Amino acid sequence: MQVGWILDRSLSDSSRAVVAARYIRVVTLIAVLFLSLLLLSSCGGGQSAGSTSPSGGEPSQGGAASASGQTSGPTYSEPSQVMLSAFDSASAQVVGSGAIDVSNANLGYVGATVVSSSRCKFQVVKGDMSYNYDMNIDGSPIIVPINMGSGSYRFRIMQNTSASNYAEVGALDVDVQLDDEFAPFLRPNIFCSYDASSACVKKAFELASGAQNEGDVVRSIYEWMVTSIDYDTQKASELANTSGYIPNPDETLQSGYGICFDYASLAAAMFRSLGIPCQIITGYVDPDNLYHAWNMIYIDGQWVSAEITVDSDKWTRIDLTFAAADGGNSNYTGNGTTYTDRYVY
């Protein structure tokens, strides 16, 4: 049963009862979720990347709920516009058979395009860390985050030569100075694609309507996500042994189903469009080092509601897939006890 639209008047009384019962279970599980560091796990279809990189923060420990479900944090005001990202062909620098646009590097993202008859990847390198992204070989651009902080970067377009071997066909070396450490996590990118007219953005603004503080926003989106999106076990099974999967927030919203990467992508699109920094994290969870995806959010304040505590001035881990799975399914969402961060988007 799709539980996404719990206010739909077309639902039967029995369906409403089932939805209500599930909602109560989910709220109860929220305590377990956060007290367990909010675990997520293997959902299949992880994007291939280079070397390991940190997540940018430690998870908060669960706290007691106030009797009134009180929220806190800075006063929330709706952003005047949604911060977006785009490939600027006029500013892009031609490198080999492709082009790289670093004109918005200070805003936390870079764009790349290539025309090729062979598979290509875009590599973002800083020091001994790197990320690899599949490129569109028809000349349409991709946008990826500059997610390793300010510093010296090398951006490379790599073309497949044989099997898993790639050769550089063009590169740029750039000294990046981010305007803000949160900049990469406030805009859309390849794994979190949206614009001002996207359905997920409209839904986010609807959910945030009337919010008094950032805690209200987080609570509203969290509760809507865990009661409105069902975990898609069939999709998880189909993608278990594949790579290169790219989630689409609007498709997840429309279908009401998704795997962990879909949950994380949709949540990030919603939070970012509202001006709240949100990371997409992929990594491993117990048992058996399942590959999984989750979010880290940052709010300058404190939120206490439904036995969840979001601490001020730190990244806080939220695992929406685990919550929506009624306490988790160890085959897909792990057991909620251990998170090992690997990649940040």
LOPARO-521559 format. One record per residue (C-alpha): residue in three letters; chain; x, y, z negated. Coordinates in nm, 3 decimals, padded with zeros to 5 digits. Layout:
N
> ALA_A_X_Y_Z
...
//
This chain:
345
> MET_A_00.000_00.000_00.000
> GLN_A_00.125_00.347_00.082
> VAL_A_00.090_00.558_-00.230
> GLY_A_00.203_00.883_-00.074
> TRP_A_-00.119_01.074_-00.071
> ILE_A_-00.269_01.022_-00.415
> LEU_A_-00.507_01.313_-00.376
> ASP_A_-00.654_01.187_-00.048
> ARG_A_-01.030_01.181_-00.092
> SER_A_-01.055_00.889_00.151
> LEU_A_-00.898_00.649_-00.099
> SER_A_-01.135_00.406_-00.263
> ASP_A_-01.186_00.410_-00.639
> SER_A_-00.991_00.085_-00.670
> SER_A_-00.704_00.230_-00.465
> ARG_A_-00.699_00.538_-00.682
> ALA_A_-00.686_00.321_-00.990
> VAL_A_-00.389_00.131_-00.852
> VAL_A_-00.211_00.455_-00.762
> ALA_A_-00.279_00.598_-01.108
> ALA_A_-00.146_00.285_-01.273
> ARG_A_00.167_00.296_-01.067
> TYR_A_00.221_00.664_-01.149
> ILE_A_00.202_00.588_-01.520
> ARG_A_00.459_00.311_-01.477
> VAL_A_00.688_00.540_-01.285
> VAL_A_00.672_00.815_-01.548
> THR_A_00.752_00.557_-01.814
> LEU_A_01.047_00.439_-01.610
> ILE_A_01.190_00.789_-01.580
> ALA_A_01.336_00.754_-01.928
> VAL_A_01.505_00.430_-01.834
> LEU_A_01.626_00.585_-01.513
> PHE_A_01.810_00.874_-01.666
> LEU_A_01.922_00.696_-01.981
> SER_A_02.085_00.445_-01.746
> LEU_A_02.268_00.723_-01.559
> LEU_A_02.013_00.692_-01.282
> LEU_A_02.148_00.405_-01.079
> LEU_A_02.094_00.344_-00.710
> SER_A_02.214_00.075_-00.487
> SER_A_02.251_-00.098_-00.161
> CYS_A_02.016_00.020_00.109
> GLY_A_02.216_-00.074_00.415
> GLY_A_02.309_00.139_00.712
> GLY_A_02.584_00.337_00.538
> GLN_A_02.772_00.588_00.753
> SER_A_03.131_00.490_00.812
> ALA_A_03.383_00.727_00.660
> GLY_A_03.752_00.750_00.593
> SER_A_03.893_00.768_00.243
> THR_A_03.734_00.794_-00.098
> SER_A_03.631_01.135_-00.229
> PRO_A_03.486_01.254_-00.564
> SER_A_03.124_01.341_-00.626
> GLY_A_03.185_01.672_-00.798
> GLY_A_03.036_01.599_-01.138
> GLU_A_02.946_01.356_-01.411
> PRO_A_02.590_01.241_-01.481
> SER_A_02.410_01.385_-01.779
> GLN_A_02.297_01.157_-02.058
> GLY_A_01.926_01.118_-02.110
> GLY_A_01.766_01.330_-02.378
> ALA_A_01.443_01.334_-02.576
> ALA_A_01.138_01.485_-02.415
> SER_A_00.956_01.772_-02.573
> ALA_A_00.598_01.696_-02.664
> SER_A_00.474_01.966_-02.428
> GLY_A_00.692_01.862_-02.133
> GLN_A_00.866_02.198_-02.150
> THR_A_01.091_02.307_-01.865
> SER_A_01.365_02.566_-01.870
> GLY_A_01.637_02.721_-01.660
> PRO_A_01.670_03.045_-01.464
> THR_A_01.354_03.211_-01.345
> TYR_A_01.268_03.069_-01.007
> SER_A_01.186_03.294_-00.715
> GLU_A_01.109_03.168_-00.366
> PRO_A_01.399_03.236_-00.125
> SER_A_01.326_03.501_00.135
> GLN_A_01.454_03.268_00.406
> VAL_A_01.577_02.912_00.444
> MET_A_01.955_02.891_00.488
> LEU_A_02.026_02.705_00.812
> SER_A_02.322_02.583_01.016
> ALA_A_02.382_02.590_01.390
> PHE_A_02.643_02.520_01.657
> ASP_A_02.763_02.847_01.816
> SER_A_02.877_02.754_02.165
> ALA_A_03.013_03.105_02.227
> SER_A_03.248_03.073_01.929
> ALA_A_03.341_02.708_01.982
> GLN_A_03.699_02.631_02.080
> VAL_A_03.753_02.381_02.360
> VAL_A_03.972_02.090_02.256
> GLY_A_04.026_01.813_02.509
> SER_A_03.692_01.689_02.635
> GLY_A_03.503_01.846_02.347
> ALA_A_03.460_02.167_02.148
> ILE_A_03.475_02.253_01.779
> ASP_A_03.294_02.547_01.619
> VAL_A_03.455_02.665_01.295
> SER_A_03.296_03.011_01.298
> ASN_A_03.081_02.919_00.996
> ALA_A_03.344_02.727_00.801
> ASN_A_03.316_02.979_00.517
> LEU_A_02.948_02.880_00.488
> GLY_A_03.040_02.517_00.433
> TYR_A_02.989_02.351_00.771
> VAL_A_03.153_02.285_01.107
> GLY_A_03.008_02.181_01.441
> ALA_A_03.145_01.962_01.719
> THR_A_03.042_01.843_02.063
> VAL_A_03.186_01.610_02.325
> VAL_A_03.104_01.461_02.665
> SER_A_03.243_01.112_02.706
> SER_A_03.175_00.770_02.849
> SER_A_03.318_00.608_02.536
> ARG_A_03.214_00.618_02.172
> CYS_A_03.356_00.917_01.984
> LYS_A_03.396_01.018_01.622
> PHE_A_03.450_01.355_01.458
> GLN_A_03.701_01.340_01.176
> VAL_A_03.730_01.594_00.893
> VAL_A_04.062_01.568_00.712
> LYS_A_04.195_01.746_00.402
> GLY_A_04.512_01.611_00.243
> ASP_A_04.476_01.236_00.201
> MET_A_04.095_01.244_00.219
> SER_A_03.894_01.211_00.539
> TYR_A_03.540_01.165_00.668
> ASN_A_03.441_01.015_01.004
> TYR_A_03.112_01.093_01.180
> ASP_A_02.964_00.935_01.493
> MET_A_02.932_01.195_01.772
> ASN_A_02.672_01.233_02.043
> ILE_A_02.856_01.169_02.368
> ASP_A_02.602_01.356_02.583
> GLY_A_02.731_01.698_02.478
> SER_A_02.472_01.767_02.207
> PRO_A_02.639_01.897_01.889
> ILE_A_02.656_01.756_01.539
> ILE_A_02.685_01.960_01.219
> VAL_A_02.886_01.818_00.930
> PRO_A_02.967_01.956_00.584
> ILE_A_03.302_02.094_00.476
> ASN_A_03.270_01.904_00.153
> MET_A_03.619_01.890_00.006
> GLY_A_03.650_02.249_-00.113
> SER_A_03.860_02.535_00.020
> GLY_A_04.199_02.457_00.171
> SER_A_04.375_02.338_00.486
> TYR_A_04.165_02.115_00.712
> ARG_A_04.226_01.929_01.035
> PHE_A_03.920_01.870_01.253
> ARG_A_03.969_01.593_01.511
> ILE_A_03.767_01.454_01.800
> MET_A_03.852_01.085_01.834
> GLN_A_03.769_00.865_02.134
> ASN_A_03.730_00.489_02.120
> THR_A_04.002_00.307_02.315
> SER_A_03.942_-00.057_02.225
> ALA_A_03.763_-00.254_01.953
> SER_A_03.787_-00.031_01.642
> ASN_A_04.079_00.176_01.773
> TYR_A_04.048_00.549_01.836
> ALA_A_04.280_00.809_01.986
> GLU_A_04.276_01.184_01.925
> VAL_A_04.156_01.383_02.226
> GLY_A_04.154_01.722_02.058
> ALA_A_04.198_01.886_01.718
> LEU_A_04.201_02.214_01.526
> ASP_A_04.389_02.305_01.209
> VAL_A_04.201_02.558_00.999
> ASP_A_04.251_02.720_00.659
> VAL_A_03.902_02.724_00.508
> GLN_A_03.795_02.962_00.232
> LEU_A_03.441_02.884_00.123
> ASP_A_03.223_03.179_00.027
> ASP_A_03.081_02.963_-00.253
> GLU_A_03.160_02.615_-00.384
> PHE_A_02.793_02.528_-00.341
> ALA_A_02.774_02.648_00.020
> PRO_A_02.806_02.301_00.181
> PHE_A_02.516_02.175_-00.028
> LEU_A_02.267_02.450_00.053
> ARG_A_02.236_02.393_00.429
> PRO_A_02.129_02.117_00.666
> ASN_A_02.381_01.879_00.821
> ILE_A_02.385_01.552_01.017
> PHE_A_02.251_01.351_00.722
> CYS_A_02.007_01.616_00.603
> SER_A_01.856_01.772_00.914
> TYR_A_01.579_02.032_00.895
> ASP_A_01.486_02.386_00.996
> ALA_A_01.246_02.649_00.868
> SER_A_00.951_02.486_01.048
> SER_A_01.020_02.130_00.926
> ALA_A_00.740_01.950_00.746
> CYS_A_00.973_01.862_00.457
> VAL_A_01.054_02.231_00.408
> LYS_A_00.687_02.326_00.408
> LYS_A_00.619_02.051_00.154
> ALA_A_00.904_02.172_-00.065
> PHE_A_00.767_02.526_-00.073
> GLU_A_00.422_02.387_-00.149
> LEU_A_00.558_02.186_-00.443
> ALA_A_00.758_02.482_-00.574
> SER_A_00.462_02.718_-00.555
> GLY_A_00.390_02.864_-00.896
> ALA_A_00.715_02.736_-01.051
> GLN_A_00.829_02.954_-01.339
> ASN_A_01.187_02.826_-01.349
> GLU_A_01.421_02.590_-01.165
> GLY_A_01.326_02.310_-01.404
> ASP_A_00.967_02.334_-01.280
> VAL_A_01.090_02.292_-00.923
> VAL_A_01.302_01.987_-01.005
> ARG_A_01.020_01.820_-01.198
> SER_A_00.765_01.885_-00.924
> ILE_A_00.979_01.743_-00.643
> TYR_A_01.096_01.449_-00.855
> GLU_A_00.746_01.345_-00.956
> TRP_A_00.612_01.385_-00.603
> MET_A_00.894_01.179_-00.452
> VAL_A_00.865_00.881_-00.687
> THR_A_00.489_00.859_-00.641
> SER_A_00.466_00.942_-00.271
> ILE_A_00.745_00.746_-00.097
> ASP_A_00.752_00.365_-00.105
> TYR_A_01.073_00.167_-00.074
> ASP_A_01.095_-00.005_00.266
> THR_A_01.243_-00.350_00.197
> GLN_A_01.203_-00.462_00.559
> LYS_A_01.403_-00.166_00.686
> ALA_A_01.669_-00.225_00.418
> SER_A_01.702_-00.586_00.530
> GLU_A_01.728_-00.490_00.897
> LEU_A_02.001_-00.231_00.828
> ALA_A_02.193_-00.432_00.569
> ASN_A_02.474_-00.528_00.806
> THR_A_02.481_-00.218_01.025
> SER_A_02.655_00.118_01.008
> GLY_A_02.586_00.462_01.148
> TYR_A_02.228_00.498_01.026
> ILE_A_02.112_00.862_01.019
> PRO_A_01.805_00.948_00.808
> ASN_A_01.537_01.192_00.918
> PRO_A_01.360_01.378_00.631
> ASP_A_01.047_01.457_00.830
> GLU_A_01.007_01.097_00.946
> THR_A_01.036_00.975_00.586
> LEU_A_00.778_01.232_00.476
> GLN_A_00.538_01.133_00.752
> SER_A_00.567_00.757_00.708
> GLY_A_00.577_00.754_00.327
> TYR_A_00.845_00.483_00.338
> GLY_A_01.223_00.478_00.329
> ILE_A_01.547_00.324_00.207
> CYS_A_01.782_00.489_-00.040
> PHE_A_01.949_00.707_00.226
> ASP_A_01.603_00.831_00.331
> TYR_A_01.511_00.920_-00.027
> ALA_A_01.838_01.106_-00.078
> SER_A_01.812_01.290_00.253
> LEU_A_01.452_01.403_00.196
> ALA_A_01.527_01.519_-00.159
> ALA_A_01.833_01.713_-00.040
> ALA_A_01.633_01.883_00.237
> MET_A_01.369_01.990_-00.014
> PHE_A_01.606_02.117_-00.282
> ARG_A_01.841_02.291_-00.039
> SER_A_01.561_02.468_00.147
> LEU_A_01.450_02.609_-00.189
> GLY_A_01.799_02.735_-00.271
> ILE_A_01.893_02.465_-00.525
> PRO_A_02.231_02.299_-00.452
> CYS_A_02.192_01.928_-00.384
> GLN_A_02.449_01.669_-00.281
> ILE_A_02.384_01.339_-00.104
> ILE_A_02.609_01.074_-00.258
> THR_A_02.678_00.728_-00.123
> GLY_A_02.866_00.463_-00.315
> TYR_A_02.828_00.141_-00.508
> VAL_A_02.607_00.018_-00.789
> ASP_A_02.578_-00.296_-01.001
> PRO_A_02.518_-00.578_-00.956
> ASP_A_02.765_-00.698_-00.692
> ASN_A_02.877_-00.353_-00.572
> LEU_A_02.566_-00.288_-00.365
> TYR_A_02.601_00.010_-00.130
> HIS_A_02.357_00.283_-00.221
> ALA_A_02.267_00.652_-00.189
> TRP_A_02.149_00.907_-00.447
> ASN_A_02.155_01.279_-00.524
> MET_A_02.335_01.522_-00.748
> ILE_A_02.157_01.850_-00.823
> TYR_A_02.289_02.167_-00.985
> ILE_A_02.072_02.412_-01.174
> ASP_A_02.196_02.689_-01.396
> GLY_A_01.971_02.614_-01.689
> GLN_A_01.819_02.322_-01.875
> TRP_A_01.515_02.113_-01.799
> VAL_A_01.353_01.879_-02.050
> SER_A_01.047_01.691_-01.930
> ALA_A_00.921_01.331_-01.926
> GLU_A_01.226_01.225_-02.127
> ILE_A_01.468_01.371_-01.872
> THR_A_01.739_01.620_-01.955
> VAL_A_01.913_01.822_-01.687
> ASP_A_02.205_02.004_-01.846
> SER_A_02.308_02.354_-01.751
> ASP_A_02.615_02.438_-01.544
> LYS_A_02.685_02.082_-01.431
> TRP_A_02.592_01.838_-01.160
> THR_A_02.323_01.594_-01.270
> ARG_A_02.260_01.259_-01.105
> ILE_A_01.906_01.170_-00.996
> ASP_A_01.822_00.832_-00.843
> LEU_A_01.483_00.867_-00.679
> THR_A_01.496_00.526_-00.512
> PHE_A_01.541_00.351_-00.846
> ALA_A_01.253_00.547_-00.998
> ALA_A_01.018_00.479_-00.709
> ALA_A_01.095_00.107_-00.723
> ASP_A_00.919_00.068_-01.060
> GLY_A_01.243_00.015_-01.250
> GLY_A_01.456_-00.101_-00.965
> ASN_A_01.508_-00.409_-00.751
> SER_A_01.856_-00.547_-00.800
> ASN_A_01.864_-00.663_-00.438
> TYR_A_01.824_-00.308_-00.307
> THR_A_01.838_-00.049_-00.587
> GLY_A_02.069_-00.202_-00.844
> ASN_A_02.006_-00.227_-01.215
> GLY_A_02.053_00.136_-01.316
> THR_A_02.370_00.092_-01.520
> THR_A_02.672_00.181_-01.307
> TYR_A_02.741_00.428_-01.025
> THR_A_03.065_00.447_-00.830
> ASP_A_03.069_00.754_-00.606
> ARG_A_03.240_00.722_-00.270
> TYR_A_03.124_00.984_-00.020
> VAL_A_02.961_01.327_-00.060
> TYR_A_02.751_01.499_00.206
//
